[in-house]
Amino acid sequence: MNDTVLRAIRTRRVVRVLTPEPVDHRQLTAVLDSARYAPHAGNRRLHRYVAVTRPPLLRALRMVSPGMLQHPTAAIVVCVDWPQVRSYGFPPANPGPYIDVGTAAATLLLAAHGIGLGAGPVTSFSRAAVATLLNLADGVRPELIVCLGHPAAEQLPPVRRRGGPAWEDLIQWERG
Ligand SMILES: Cc1cc2nc3c(=O)[nH]c(=O)nc-3n(C[C@H](O)[C@H](O)[C@H](O)COP(=O)(O)O)c2cc1C
């Protein structure tokens, strides 16, 4: 059994201590490119990805993002284009666009991990402030930020490592 992908899934961790070394442009574009391979509800592409690399803008993002504990040298802001969501006839309560934020984030995180970058998702930030900082079009809402950088040798102690539940604790087999 070739378990390359399984191993990548098992070894990915949120990286919150990053070096000041910038992320190479080719690495950043490789991660950005991965997003289009994520599964999307109805195969609609309702998300926009804003790449941020300029240090003053990254600092400004941090200032409006209490959940951004790391100092990223690049960031990808995953946004939902809500006017497009409506134009495709998605009912307002349909969770598809938000689920797609998750599939995109998981894909971006794994892609970054796969090429040796450190990455971490952040959802604790001011949507309004980030939309203003990024000069987003009306109705395009930032929903999640993937922070990127080179992992420092020393990391913060993990929130959980081995003490987490066993997979059997999270699974219910079908009942016949
Ligand atoms: C939807 C979502 C939102 C998150 N928001 C934040 C955040 O704002 N700040 C942060 O440091 N980590 C955030 N995380 C990362 C989680 O804390 C992290 O995935 C969890 O502790 C497990 O760690 P691991 O991914 O290294 O196994 C978020 C994760 C998800 C899925």
The ligand as an SDF file (V2000), in Angstrom:
LIG
                    3D

 31 33  0  0  0  0  0  0  0  0999 V2000
  -12.4150   26.2970   11.3090 C   0  0  0  0  0  0  0  0  0  0  0  0
  -11.1040   26.4080   12.0550 C   0  0  0  0  0  0  0  0  0  0  0  0
  -10.7620   27.6040   12.6480 C   0  0  0  0  0  0  0  0  0  0  0  0
   -9.5340   27.7520   13.3100 C   0  0  0  0  0  0  0  0  0  0  0  0
   -9.1820   28.9690   13.8170 N   0  0  0  0  0  0  0  0  0  0  0  0
   -7.9740   29.1090   14.3950 C   0  0  0  0  0  0  0  0  0  0  0  0
   -7.5520   30.3960   14.8540 C   0  0  0  0  0  0  0  0  0  0  0  0
   -8.2610   31.4060   14.7330 O   0  0  0  0  0  0  0  0  0  0  0  0
   -6.3080   30.4870   15.4110 N   0  0  0  0  0  0  0  0  0  0  0  0
   -5.4940   29.3920   15.5470 C   0  0  0  0  0  0  0  0  0  0  0  0
   -4.3760   29.5480   16.0560 O   0  0  0  0  0  0  0  0  0  0  0  0
   -5.8750   28.1590   15.1230 N   0  0  0  0  0  0  0  0  0  0  0  0
   -7.0810   27.9990   14.5490 C   0  0  0  0  0  0  0  0  0  0  0  0
   -7.4540   26.7660   14.0860 N   0  0  0  0  0  0  0  0  0  0  0  0
   -6.5280   25.6100   14.2220 C   0  0  0  0  0  0  0  0  0  0  0  0
   -6.9750   24.6260   15.3030 C   0  0  0  0  0  0  0  0  0  0  0  0
   -6.8140   25.2020   16.5690 O   0  0  0  0  0  0  0  0  0  0  0  0
   -6.1370   23.3580   15.1400 C   0  0  0  0  0  0  0  0  0  0  0  0
   -6.4120   22.7640   13.9010 O   0  0  0  0  0  0  0  0  0  0  0  0
   -6.4280   22.3500   16.2460 C   0  0  0  0  0  0  0  0  0  0  0  0
   -5.9800   22.8410   17.4650 O   0  0  0  0  0  0  0  0  0  0  0  0
   -5.7400   21.0230   15.9860 C   0  0  0  0  0  0  0  0  0  0  0  0
   -4.3560   21.2090   15.7760 O   0  0  0  0  0  0  0  0  0  0  0  0
   -3.6400   20.4670   14.5460 P   0  0  0  0  0  0  0  0  0  0  0  0
   -4.3360   20.9300   13.2800 O   0  0  0  0  0  0  0  0  0  0  0  0
   -2.2160   20.8710   14.6370 O   0  0  0  0  0  0  0  0  0  0  0  0
   -3.8350   18.9990   14.7710 O   0  0  0  0  0  0  0  0  0  0  0  0
   -8.6540   26.6160   13.4160 C   0  0  0  0  0  0  0  0  0  0  0  0
   -9.0290   25.4050   12.8120 C   0  0  0  0  0  0  0  0  0  0  0  0
  -10.2230   25.3040   12.1300 C   0  0  0  0  0  0  0  0  0  0  0  0
  -10.5760   23.9820   11.4650 C   0  0  0  0  0  0  0  0  0  0  0  0
  1  2  1  0
  2  3  1  0
  2 30  2  0
  3  4  2  0
  4  5  1  0
  4 28  1  0
  5  6  2  0
  6  7  1  0
  6 13  1  0
  7  8  2  0
  7  9  1  0
  9 10  1  0
 10 11  2  0
 10 12  1  0
 12 13  2  0
 13 14  1  0
 14 15  1  0
 14 28  1  0
 15 16  1  0
 16 17  1  0
 16 18  1  0
 18 19  1  0
 18 20  1  0
 20 21  1  0
 20 22  1  0
 22 23  1  0
 23 24  1  0
 24 25  2  0
 24 26  1  0
 24 27  1  0
 28 29  2  0
 29 30  1  0
 30 31  1  0
M  END
$$$$
